[in-house]
């Protein structure tokens, strides 16, 4: 929570700071993106889960995931110069689902990992008023929770939180449609997303 408060204070200071020669260039906007996530879970991660369960006494464990999820990002920003801007946003990181089948004794488990993130970024862009390439670099504060459901019921727990960098590239078609690709660092892993959304400039 202290980290999140620092980020909010940073956002406020960026918005409130004197703009000097950039004043006439400030153009605020809001955006809403649909995000298709790839969570970066590989075979080694699934094998680690299986080994841990076998060490608990099960005869065998088989885990699988499609490694994808659906989320969204909503936020706002301001063009402080024709080539630079700032953004702040809330990100729903979607849900990663892992299915596990155990034997000896038999059990079926479903693990769901959900997360949220608050992000601030510097935006670098190029192009004209109709078509714009842009890149984003910033920090995001994330929070992950997990839920495991089986025949005996369900258990939930916080999986951690932290603050890490994120990067993104994208393309705006006029002032309305934008597409992009983002890379979020989370602890010692990462999450990637393809984005498509709407942008409205005031």
C-alpha positions in Angstrom: 0.0 0.0 0.0 2.9 2.4 0.8 4.3 1.8 -2.7 0.9 2.5 -4.3 0.6 5.8 -2.3 4.0 6.8 -3.6 2.9 6.2 -7.2 -0.3 8.2 -6.7 1.8 11.1 -5.3 4.1 10.8 -8.3 1.1 11.0 -10.7 -0.2 14.1 -8.9 3.2 15.8 -9.0 3.6 15.1 -12.8 0.1 16.5 -13.5 0.7 19.5 -11.3 4.2 20.4 -12.3 4.9 23.6 -14.2 4.8 23.0 -18.0 6.6 26.2 -19.1 6.9 26.2 -22.9 4.9 23.0 -23.1 1.7 24.6 -21.8 0.1 25.2 -25.2 0.8 21.6 -26.2 -1.0 19.8 -23.4 -3.8 17.6 -24.8 -5.5 15.3 -22.3 -7.1 12.0 -23.4 -8.7 8.9 -21.9 -8.4 5.3 -23.2 -9.9 1.8 -22.7 -8.1 -1.3 -24.0 -9.1 -4.9 -24.3 -6.0 -7.0 -23.4 -5.3 -10.6 -24.4 -2.6 -11.9 -22.0 0.1 -14.5 -22.3 1.3 -15.4 -18.8 4.6 -17.0 -19.7 4.0 -20.3 -17.9 6.2 -22.9 -19.4 6.7 -26.7 -19.1 9.3 -26.3 -16.4 6.8 -24.3 -14.2 4.2 -27.0 -14.6 6.7 -29.7 -13.8 7.6 -27.8 -10.6 4.0 -27.8 -9.6 3.7 -31.6 -10.3 6.9 -32.4 -8.3 5.6 -30.4 -5.3 2.3 -32.3 -5.3 4.1 -35.7 -5.6 6.3 -34.8 -2.7 3.1 -34.4 -0.7 2.4 -38.1 -1.2 0.4 -38.3 -4.5 1.4 -41.1 -6.9 1.2 -38.8 -10.0 0.4 -35.3 -11.0 -0.4 -33.8 -14.4 -0.9 -30.1 -14.9 -1.9 -28.1 -18.0 -2.9 -24.5 -19.0 -3.7 -22.6 -22.1 -1.5 -19.8 -20.7 -3.9 -17.1 -21.8 -6.4 -14.7 -20.2 -8.6 -11.7 -20.9 -8.3 -8.4 -19.1 -8.5 -4.6 -19.7 -6.7 -1.3 -19.1 -8.5 2.0 -18.4 -6.6 5.2 -18.0 -5.8 8.7 -19.0 -2.9 10.8 -20.2 -1.8 14.1 -21.6 0.3 15.0 -24.6 2.7 17.6 -23.1 4.6 17.9 -26.4 4.1 16.6 -29.9 6.6 13.8 -29.1 6.1 13.2 -25.4 3.2 12.5 -23.0 2.4 10.9 -19.6 -0.2 8.2 -18.8 -1.7 6.7 -15.6 -3.9 3.6 -15.7 -5.6 0.7 -13.9 -4.9 -2.8 -15.4 -7.0 -5.9 -14.9 -4.5 -8.7 -15.4 -7.1 -11.3 -16.2 -7.1 -14.9 -14.9 -4.6 -17.6 -15.4 -6.2 -21.1 -15.1 -4.1 -24.2 -14.4 -5.8 -27.6 -14.3 -4.2 -30.5 -12.4 -5.1 -34.2 -12.3 -3.8 -36.3 -9.4 -3.7 -40.0 -8.7 -3.1 -42.0 -5.6 -5.5 -40.7 -4.3 -7.5 -39.3 -7.2 -8.2 -35.6 -7.2 -8.9 -32.8 -9.7 -7.7 -29.3 -8.9 -8.3 -26.0 -10.7 -6.0 -23.1 -9.8 -7.0 -19.6 -10.8 -4.6 -16.7 -10.5 -6.0 -13.1 -10.8 -4.2 -9.8 -10.6 -4.5 -6.0 -10.8 -2.0 -3.3 -11.5 -1.7 0.5 -11.3 0.7 1.9 -13.9 2.4 5.3 -14.7 4.4 5.8 -17.9 6.3 8.2 -20.1 5.0 8.0 -23.7 7.3 8.7 -26.6 5.5 9.1 -30.0 6.0 10.0 -33.6 3.9 10.5 -36.7 1.1 13.0 -37.5 -2.3 13.8 -36.1 -3.9 10.9 -38.0 -1.4 8.1 -37.5 0.9 7.8 -34.6 3.5 5.3 -33.4 4.2 5.3 -29.7 6.2 3.6 -27.0 5.6 3.5 -23.3 8.0 3.0 -20.4 7.1 3.1 -16.8 6.5 1.4 -13.5 3.5 -0.6 -12.3 2.4 -1.7 -8.8 0.8 -5.2 -9.0 -1.2 -7.5 -6.7 -1.9 -11.2 -7.3 -4.3 -13.5 -5.6 -4.9 -17.3 -6.1 -7.7 -19.7 -5.6 -7.5 -23.5 -5.7 -10.8 -25.5 -6.1 -11.0 -29.3 -5.6 -13.5 -31.9 -4.4 -12.9 -30.9 -0.8 -13.7 -27.2 -1.4 -11.7 -24.1 -2.2 -8.8 -22.3 -0.7 -7.7 -18.7 -1.5 -4.6 -16.7 -0.7 -2.6 -13.6 -1.6 0.3 -14.5 -3.9 2.2 -11.3 -3.4 2.6 -7.8 -4.6 5.3 -5.5 -5.8 6.5 -2.7 -8.1 8.3 -3.5 -11.4 8.9 -1.9 -14.8 6.7 -2.3 -17.9 7.2 -1.5 -21.5 4.9 -1.1 -24.5 4.7 -0.2 -28.2 1.6 0.7 -30.2 -0.1 2.5 -33.0 -2.9 5.0 -33.0 -5.3 5.3 -35.9 -6.5 9.0 -35.7 -7.9 9.9 -32.3 -10.1 6.8 -31.7 -8.5 3.4 -32.3 -5.3 2.1 -30.9 -3.5 -1.2 -30.9 -0.4 -2.3 -28.9 1.8 -4.8 -27.3 2.8 -4.6 -23.6 5.4 -6.4 -21.5 4.9 -6.4 -17.7 7.7 -7.5 -15.4 6.3 -9.3 -12.3 8.9 -10.3 -9.7 11.1 -12.9 -11.5 8.6 -13.5 -14.3 6.7 -11.5 -16.9 3.3 -11.1 -18.5 2.7 -10.0 -22.1 -0.4 -8.7 -23.7 -1.8 -7.8 -27.1 -4.1 -4.7 -26.9 -6.9 -3.2 -28.9 -9.0 -0.3 -27.7 -10.5 3.2 -28.0 -8.8 6.5 -27.4 -10.6 9.8 -26.9 -8.8 13.1 -27.0 -10.4 16.2 -25.4 
